[in-house]
């Protein structure tokens, strides 16, 4: 199968397709996660693998398990890994809810489908429907599975549309993962947010820290923080 190749910087390449591509949200979530080099990381629903590949740019974590239920997504990630010479990513084709591991993770990251299953206009192909609608991935699925796999104090980072924020806050708390950091992303300082970024910590006490809003554009050009986001990748 032929994929499009998207360069990310000088040495990282992401293989995209109509079913599995990426957007600004992947860059934002990767940066927001504040991953460390010592971290054992797992991503639910990796798609084309943009997030684990972005993590290769500056300070790659110890090991990243990248899980997706669709074989085409995993094939795209493997192609990107080969082009990027990435050796610390382990692609796995399976339902993340069935995943088990002998060690607990420091960080779990998920850029989930933004639309609930059955809502709005559903994508034309089955691959797109799975990637964009919550067919196999609900907030409860993400938070319950993450809690099972995280070590005590381990972190779960997710993003989504602001109207779905209450679903993730409730699901985190039900899974003993306390929401600890929240950031909204807006196109300009005058626009309503189009994205939230949320971090939960397993077993933590109640206290939510609001981050300064991330603004993408000012006077029709990228803000300095948005330029840095794309230049650094992470």
C-alpha positions, 0 to 999 in steps of 0.5 A, spaced: 500 500 500 502 506 498 503 512 503 504 519 503 511 521 506 511 527 511 517 530 513 517 532 520 524 536 521 530 533 518 530 526 520 523 524 522 518 522 517 511 520 518 507 516 513 500 518 512 493 516 508 486 518 507 484 514 513 490 516 518 493 522 518 495 528 523 494 535 525 496 540 530 493 536 536 498 531 535 503 536 536 500 540 542 498 533 546 506 531 545 508 537 548 503 538 553 505 531 556 511 533 558 514 526 557 521 524 560 527 520 557 526 515 563 519 514 561 516 508 559 510 510 555 504 507 551 499 510 546 492 508 545 490 509 538 496 511 535 494 512 528 500 513 523 504 514 529 505 521 529 506 522 537 511 516 538 515 519 532 515 526 534 517 524 541 524 522 537 526 529 535 528 532 541 529 527 547 526 520 546 523 516 552 526 510 554 520 505 550 514 507 547 508 502 546 504 504 540 497 501 539 492 501 534 486 496 532 487 497 525 493 494 521 493 499 516 495 504 521 500 500 524 503 499 517 504 506 516 507 507 523 512 501 521 514 505 515 515 511 518 519 508 523 524 505 518 524 511 514 526 515 521 530 509 524 526 509 530 528 503 534 525 505 541 517 504 538 514 497 539 508 497 534 502 493 536 496 491 532 490 490 537 484 493 541 488 497 547 483 495 552 485 488 551 493 490 552 497 487 558 504 489 560 508 486 565 511 493 568 507 499 569 507 505 565 509 512 567 505 515 561 499 513 557 497 518 552 491 518 547 488 523 542 482 519 542 476 520 536 473 526 537 466 524 535 461 519 540 459 513 536 453 515 532 453 522 533 453 527 527 456 525 520 460 519 520 466 518 515 465 514 509 470 508 510 470 504 516 477 505 517 475 513 518 469 511 522 473 507 527 479 513 527 474 519 528 468 516 532 468 512 538 467 506 535 472 502 540 474 508 544 470 511 549 472 516 555 471 510 560 475 505 555 481 510 555 481 512 563 479 505 565 484 501 561 490 507 563 488 506 570 490 499 570 496 500 566 499 506 570 504 506 576 501 509 582 503 517 580 503 515 573 500 520 568 494 520 563 494 525 557 488 526 553 485 531 548 479 533 545 473 537 543 471 542 549 464 539 549 467 533 551 471 535 557 466 533 562 466 526 560 473 525 561 474 529 567 468 524 570 471 518 567 478 519 570 475 520 577 471 514 576 478 510 574 482 513 580 486 518 576 485 525 578 485 531 573 491 535 575 492 540 569 488 543 564 489 547 558 485 550 552 487 551 545 484 557 541 485 559 534 486 567 536 485 570 543 478 572 541 476 565 539 472 560 543 477 554 544 477 548 539 481 543 543 482 541 551 489 538 553 488 534 560 492 531 564 490 526 570 495 522 575 493 516 578 492 516 585 493 523 586 489 528 591 484 533 588 487 539 585 486 542 578 491 547 575 489 551 569 494 552 564 495 559 560 491 558 554 495 556 548 493 561 542 495 559 535 495 566 531 495 573 532 494 578 527 494 573 522 500 570 523 503 564 528 504 566 535 511 565 538 509 559 542 505 556 536 512 557 531 516 554 537 511 548 537 512 546 529 519 548 529 521 543 535 515 538 534 515 537 542 
